[in-house]
Amino acid sequence: MNKHIFRFFLILVTMASCTSPSKMVYLSSTGKLDANVKFETTLQPDDQLLIIVSSENAEAASPYNLKTVAFQGNSENILAQERNQAYVVDQDGNIEFPMLGTIKVGGLTRIEATNKIKDLLKNGHLSDPIVNVRLLNFKVSVLGEVANPGVFPISGERVTLVEALALAGDLTIYGKRNSILLIREKNGVKTYEKIDITKTDFINSPNYYLTQNDVVYVEPNKTRVNSSVIGPNLTVGISALSLVVTILALTIK
């Protein structure tokens, strides 16, 4: 009788340590992916923009650029270099542009902002303007149950949720893959969305591509929560108990 009890208990301990693959594997469910889904980042307040205006006549284009500032390198052998100043989008979505004055760029994509500035320059200022707009402070934050939480600057114009998680070293085994919180602010309003990355459906959602200043929070699963309540030695205790049960079961045979 005791032998059966020990074997039953051993099975329970083993089952308690198992996790369903459906809760761990990314994109495990089948679904139709929409190849036409597109995403472009829109400019928001506090964005820092590098805007350079050029033309065949460099002298004519010069007044439409911010003055460069000199900075000194760390080494005495490095001469002072010039660095372009950035435009900062104010809380109303505006920037102050040389010669053109106040320009509304908030809510526009980078391409839309480029075309708007180009059209304003063509209107009696420059006949052949070339405008280059670049977002300088694109960053996302990844927190919670990931290997390396932190704030990550993005060099390109966009980043996916999966790429952001990869930058953070991927989820730990204690992260809830079916309940990832995305905090996003747009036009001064914060939104909170839960995302399930075990299903393919989220690839077609607006949350697949992140915007600047997005915060991704990976919630802890029940195992992590319970271990924090009971204590850090819970796992060690279960392992020791499992070993004892195994030895006793073998001894009773």
C-alpha positions in Angstrom: 0.0 0.0 0.0 2.8 2.4 1.0 4.6 1.6 -2.3 1.5 2.8 -4.3 1.2 5.9 -2.2 4.9 6.9 -2.8 4.6 6.2 -6.5 1.4 8.3 -6.7 3.1 11.2 -4.9 6.1 10.9 -7.2 3.8 11.3 -10.2 2.2 14.3 -8.7 5.5 16.0 -8.1 6.6 15.3 -11.7 3.4 16.6 -13.1 3.6 19.8 -11.0 6.9 20.6 -12.7 5.5 20.3 -16.2 4.2 23.1 -18.3 2.0 22.9 -21.3 3.9 23.6 -24.6 1.0 25.9 -25.7 1.9 28.3 -22.9 5.6 28.5 -23.8 5.9 28.3 -27.6 5.5 31.6 -29.6 3.1 31.7 -32.6 2.0 28.2 -31.9 -1.5 28.6 -33.1 -2.5 28.6 -36.8 -3.9 31.7 -38.4 -3.9 33.7 -41.6 -1.3 36.4 -41.8 -2.2 39.7 -43.5 0.7 40.6 -45.8 -0.8 44.0 -46.5 -0.5 45.3 -42.9 1.7 48.4 -42.9 2.9 50.6 -40.1 4.6 54.0 -40.0 5.6 55.9 -36.8 3.9 59.2 -36.3 5.7 62.2 -34.7 4.7 63.0 -31.1 5.5 65.7 -28.6 9.1 65.6 -27.2 10.4 63.9 -30.3 13.8 65.1 -31.4 14.1 65.5 -35.1 17.2 66.0 -37.3 16.0 68.0 -40.4 18.5 68.9 -43.1 17.6 71.1 -46.1 19.9 71.0 -49.1 19.8 72.2 -52.7 22.0 72.5 -55.8 22.7 76.0 -54.5 24.1 75.2 -51.0 24.3 78.9 -50.1 20.6 79.4 -50.8 19.7 76.4 -48.6 21.9 77.4 -45.7 19.4 79.8 -44.0 16.9 77.0 -43.7 19.1 74.8 -41.4 19.8 75.2 -37.8 23.3 76.3 -36.9 25.8 73.6 -36.0 27.5 73.6 -32.6 31.1 72.6 -32.0 32.1 70.0 -29.4 35.5 68.8 -28.2 36.5 65.2 -28.4 37.9 63.3 -25.4 41.4 63.1 -26.9 43.6 66.1 -27.3 44.4 64.9 -30.8 40.8 65.1 -31.9 39.9 68.6 -33.1 36.5 70.2 -32.4 33.8 68.8 -34.7 30.4 70.2 -35.7 27.1 68.6 -34.7 23.7 69.4 -36.1 21.1 70.7 -33.6 17.8 68.9 -33.2 14.3 70.2 -33.5 12.1 69.3 -30.5 8.4 68.8 -31.1 6.5 70.8 -28.5 3.3 69.7 -26.7 1.2 71.1 -29.5 3.0 69.1 -32.1 4.9 72.1 -33.5 8.5 72.9 -34.4 10.0 76.3 -35.0 11.7 76.2 -38.4 14.2 78.8 -39.7 12.7 81.3 -42.1 9.4 79.3 -42.2 8.3 79.8 -38.6 5.9 77.4 -36.8 5.2 74.1 -38.6 2.7 71.5 -37.3 4.3 68.0 -37.6 2.6 66.2 -34.7 0.6 63.2 -35.9 2.4 63.1 -39.2 4.6 60.3 -40.4 8.2 61.1 -41.2 7.4 61.0 -45.0 4.4 63.3 -44.5 6.5 65.8 -42.5 9.2 65.7 -45.1 6.7 66.4 -47.9 5.1 69.2 -45.9 8.4 71.0 -45.3 9.4 70.5 -48.9 6.1 72.1 -50.2 6.5 75.1 -47.8 10.1 75.6 -49.1 9.0 75.4 -52.8 6.4 78.2 -52.1 8.7 81.1 -52.9 11.8 79.9 -51.0 13.7 77.2 -52.8 13.0 75.9 -56.3 14.6 72.5 -55.8 14.7 71.7 -52.0 15.9 68.3 -50.7 14.6 67.6 -47.2 15.8 64.8 -44.9 13.9 64.2 -41.7 15.2 61.7 -39.1 13.8 60.8 -35.7 16.7 60.8 -33.2 15.2 59.6 -29.9 13.2 56.4 -30.8 13.4 54.2 -27.8 11.3 51.4 -26.1 11.3 50.1 -22.6 11.0 46.4 -21.8 10.3 45.4 -18.2 9.3 42.4 -16.1 10.1 38.8 -16.7 12.8 39.2 -19.4 16.5 38.3 -19.2 17.8 41.9 -19.5 15.1 44.6 -18.8 16.0 48.1 -19.8 15.5 51.0 -22.2 16.6 50.3 -25.8 17.3 53.0 -28.4 16.2 52.1 -31.9 18.3 53.2 -34.8 15.7 52.6 -37.5 12.2 53.9 -38.0 10.3 51.0 -36.5 10.7 47.9 -34.3 8.4 44.9 -33.7 7.3 43.6 -30.3 9.2 40.4 -31.0 12.4 42.3 -31.8 12.0 44.4 -28.6 11.7 41.2 -26.6 14.8 39.8 -28.4 16.8 43.0 -27.4 15.8 42.3 -23.8 17.2 38.7 -24.0 13.8 37.1 -24.5 11.3 36.1 -21.8 12.4 34.0 -18.8 10.5 30.8 -18.1 8.5 32.7 -15.6 7.1 35.2 -18.1 3.4 35.0 -19.2 3.6 34.7 -22.9 -0.2 35.1 -23.3 -0.5 38.3 -21.3 2.1 40.9 -22.2 1.1 44.4 -21.3 1.8 47.2 -23.9 1.6 50.8 -22.5 1.4 53.4 -25.3 0.8 57.2 -25.2 -0.6 58.9 -28.2 -1.8 62.5 -28.3 -1.4 62.7 -24.5 -3.6 59.7 -23.9 -2.2 56.4 -22.5 -3.6 53.1 -23.7 -3.1 49.6 -22.2 -3.3 46.5 -24.3 -2.8 42.8 -23.5 -1.0 40.8 -26.1 -0.8 37.0 -26.5 2.3 36.1 -28.5 1.5 32.4 -28.5 -1.0 33.2 -31.3 -0.3 34.5 -34.7 -3.2 36.9 -34.6 -1.2 39.7 -32.9 1.0 40.0 -36.0 -1.9 41.6 -37.8 -2.8 44.0 -35.0 -1.6 47.6 -34.5 0.5 46.4 -31.6 2.9 44.3 -33.6 5.0 47.3 -34.4 6.0 49.5 -31.5 6.1 53.3 -31.5 8.6 55.5 -29.8 8.5 55.5 -26.0 6.3 52.3 -25.8 6.6 50.3 -22.6 6.4 46.5 -22.7 5.8 44.7 -19.4 6.0 40.9 -19.2 3.8 39.7 -16.3 5.1 36.9 -14.0 3.3 33.6 -14.1 1.8 31.8 -11.1 5.1 29.9 -10.4 7.0 33.1 -10.0 4.2 34.7 -7.9 3.9 31.7 -5.6 7.7 31.4 -5.2 7.9 35.1 -4.2 5.2 34.6 -1.5 6.5 31.3 -0.1 10.1 32.1 -0.4 13.1 31.6 -2.7 13.9 28.2 -1.2 10.7 26.6 -2.5 12.3 25.2 -5.6 15.1 23.7 -3.6 12.7 22.2 -1.1 10.6 20.6 -3.9 13.7 19.1 -5.5 14.9 17.7 -2.2 11.5 16.2 -1.5 11.3 14.7 -4.9 14.7 13.0 -4.4 13.6 11.6 -1.0 10.4 10.2 -2.5 12.3 8.6 -5.3 14.8 7.0 -2.9 12.0 5.7 -0.7 10.0 4.3 -3.7 13.1 2.4 -4.9 13.8 1.1 -1.4 10.3 -0.2 -0.9 10.4 -2.3 -4.2 
